[in-house]
Amino acid sequence: MNIWITGSTGFIGSHIVDNLLKKGHKVTCFSNNKKAINDDISINKQLNYLDFSSKDNIKELIKGRGCPEKFIHLGWGDMTVPMSDIHLTKNVDNSKNLIEELFLAGLSTFIFVGSMNEYGSRIGALDEAMKPEGRLINYAKGKIKVSKYGFDRARYHNKIFIHTRPFYVFGPGQREGSLINDLFKSATLKVDPVLGPCNYYRDYIYVKDVAEGITRCMDIKKSMIVNLGLGSYIMVQDFVRTFWSFLEQDKNKLIFGKKGMMSDEPDQPKSYANTSKLEECTNWKPEYSIERGIKDTISVLKRNL
């Protein structure tokens, strides 16, 4: 299958590309970040430049290469700044351009990667029909805007728009400063980790399961939102203790609350994904337990070290 993808060098995107290549698909990666393209040295993931802000550039690319069968869109600016205005402007406009021009060219399925933050402050089991409640960060607002546009244009063009909502994804390849990288770094350097309160709950899902889930969603035959989570929650303190114990470190080194939460962090409601739609539509459910995912993550981090 001929598949195009944006955001392929990111945490989730790189795992999706690996998953697709292993399944024998033809994968072409695009970015609107020229610096990322200049820095790319991977043969399999060689990046191609595409100006998402230019409909003419998108049309020209499709004319030259033909239209793909599936398009996966993860490319999204300022991911580490959840209240940035870019989430409501440039990111949304770029996504709309890709959706419209690809559907016009004959694309059958557009897969958009959103976020569980789109549910806002809702608690308990979250299913895809629920509307957001409480405070929303700009990152989530932008994702919702793109989703509404995508479903509208899919109806108009008689195409398929799949909006996936990963919950809290963990695994190798996360950005510098992430919780697991800080824990691994502390263990490697033999220093005490500096932790926040970690007294909230999260539905953690291993990144390889997210990549597999998104890949399977490509075969869904009608437009829909699909949650990607493990379907249960764990207190972050317990996640940290498990990770730390698998690093064979002294549990007494874990002191929670040394630092506070950042002011622009999304709310941390006690919630988890209802995954019934995922299982019904793909005949699959996540395979990695938290413990297995942590062991696999540590193995990769040690190998890369």
N, C-alpha and C positions, 0 to 999 in steps of 0.2 A: 504494500500500500504506500502511496506517495503522501507523506505527511510533512507539513511545514510547522515550525514552532518558533515562538519568541521566548526570551528569557531562559535560553538553554544553558547559559553559564552560571545561573543562579543555583541556590541550594536544591530546590525541588526540580527545576528544569533539567539540571545535569543528570539526575537520577531517571527522569522520564526518558531522556535521550538514550541512556544506556539500556533501559528496558525495551524501548522500541527497536533499537539496533539488534538486541539479542533475539527479538521475535522476527527478525528478517525484514523489517520495514525500511523503505527508503526515507531518510530523514534529512531535511534541509533546515538549517538554523539561521534565523535572522535577528538583527539587532539594529536599533537606531542610535547606538552609542559607538561612535567611531573609535574612541579610546579602547573599548572592550575588544573591538575587532583587531586593532593593532596589537593588543596584548595576547590574543588567542594563538595558541601554538598546537592545539589538538587537531589531528587529521580528521578523526571521525566527527568532531563537533566544529569544524571550520565554519566561522561565522560569515554571513553575507550581510552587507549593509542595505538597509531599507529605511527610508524616511517615512515613518508612520504618519507624520503630519501632512504629507503631500499625497493627495488622491491621485495626482498625475503620476507620481513616482510608483505608487502601488499598481496602477493600471499598466504602466510600462513594464514592470517586473512580471506581471501575470502574462502579458503579451509575449514576452521573451521566453518565459519558462513554462508557460501553460499553468492551468489552475490545479492546485493540489486536491486530493480527495478529502482530507481532513486538515484542520488548522487548529493548533493549540496555542492559546495566548496567555503567557505568563509575564511578558515584558511590562514592567511597571516601575516608574521612577520614584525615587525618595522613599524606598521601602522602610528605611530605618527612622523616618520622621513622620509618625502617624498623623500629625495635625498639619502637615505641609499643604499649602494651597494647590500644589501641583496635582494632588489627588482629585481635586474637583474641576480642574481645567485641562491641562495638557494630557494627563493620563486618560481622562475620559474622552477627549476629542480624538486622540490617536486611536483609541480602541474603536470608536464609532467609525472612523475612516476604514479601518481594516475590515470590520464587519460588513459594511455596506458594499465596498468594492469587491470583496471576495464573494459575497452572495450574488452580486450582479454578474460576476464572471462564471458562476456555476458551481461554486463550492457547495458540497452537500451538508457538511457538519462543521460548526464552529464550536470549539470547546474553550470555555472561559474559566480561568481559575480565580475564584473569589476567596472568601475568608469567613470563618465562623464569627468574626467580629461584626458581621452584618446583622447578627441577632441582637446586638446591643447588650442589655443587662438581663435578658431573659434567663430564668433558672430552670433546672430540671432537664428532662429529655426534650431536645429541640428537633422538631421536624420541619421539613422544607416549606410547608404552607404557612408557617408562623411569620408574622410581621415583627420588625424590630421594636424593642422597648427601651426606654431610658436613653442615656447619652450614647451618641455615636461619634467615633473619631472620623476625621476626614477621609482616611484610607477606606473605611467601611462605606461611607457615603458615596465615594467615587465608584466602588465596586457595584453598589446597588444601582447607580445611574446607568452604568454600562449594561448591567443585567436587564433592566427594563427596556433599554434600547434594543438589545440583542433579541429578546423575545418578540418585540414588535416587528423588527425587520425580518425575522425568521418566518413569522406568520405572513407577512406581505409577500415574501419571495417564495413561500412554500418550501422552506429549508429547515434545518435542525440546529437549534442553539442549546448547548448543554452547559449549565452553570454549576461547576463543582465548588463545594465549600469545605476545604480541608480544615480540621480543627487544629490542635497544637502539634505541629510536626517536629519531630526530633530525629537526629541521626548525624552521620559524618557529612561534612560540607557546610555546616551552619556557619554564619558569619562570626568574625572575631568579636568577642564580648558576649556571646550567647552563654547560657547557663552551663551547658555541658562542656563547652570549650574552656570556660573559666575553671570548672571543677577539674578537668583533665590537666590544665596548665598548673593549677595549684598542687596537684598530686605529683606531677613531673618535677616541679621546682622545689617540692617539699616545703611549701608555705601554707599557712592557713587560708582557706577560701573566705572571701568577703561576700556574705550572703544577705539578701533582703529577708523579710519576715517569712516568705514562702508558706503562708498560712491560708492560701487559697487553693482552689481545686481546678484541675484541668483534665480534659480528655486528650491524652497524648496518643499520637499515632506515629508509627515508624515510617520514615521517608520512603523506604522501598515499597511499603504497602500503599502509600499515596501515589507513587509512580504507577504501580500496577492498577490501582483503582481508576486513575485518570485514563490509562490505556484502555481498560475495559469499557469505560464510558463512551469511547469513540463509536462503539457498535450499537448504542441505544438509538432507537428508531423514531423517537419523538422528542420535542423540546421539553426540558425539565431542569429543575435544580436537584442536585444530588449531594448529600452530606458524605464526607470522608472522615470518619473517626473510628475509634476503637469501640465506642458505644458504652463507655463507662468512664468514671472520673477517679482521680487519685489526688490526694493532697500533695502539693509540690514538695513539701518537706519530706514526704515518704519517697517521692521520686529521687530527690537528692540523696537520701540515705541509701537507697538501693544502688544508685550510680557510684556513690563513694565506697560502698562495701565491695562492689565488683572491681574497684580500683585497688582493693586491699589496703585501704587507708584507715587510720584511727578515727572511729566515730566521734570521739571526744573533741576532735578538731572542728566539728560542725557546730557553729554558733550562729543561730538565725537572728536577723534583725540588725546586723552591723551597718547596713545601709537601707535607705528607704526606697519606695517606688518612685519612678520618674513621674512628673506631673502630667505628662501627655500620654501615659500608658492607657490602654483600653481598660474598661471595667473587667473584673475577674469574677464573673458570676459562677455559682456552683451549678454547672450545666454539663451536658454531654450530648453526643450526636445520637439521634434516632437513625439507625442505619438500615431500616427495613426496606426503604426504596432502593438503596444500593444493592442489597442482596437480591431483591426481587428482579431488578432490571439487568443485573450482570451475572446472576447465579454465582456470586463470589462474595466473600467477606474477608476483612483483614486477617492475615495469618500470623503476624508477629505479636507476641505478648510484649508487655513493657520490658520484662526481664530479658527476653531474647533480643529485643531491639537494642537494649543497653549493652549487652554482651557483644553484639555485632558491631555497634558503634565504637566501643573501646578497642576491639580488635583492629578496626580500620585506622583509628587514631594512632595506635601504637605502631602499626605498619608504616603509616605516613611519616611518623616522627623519625 
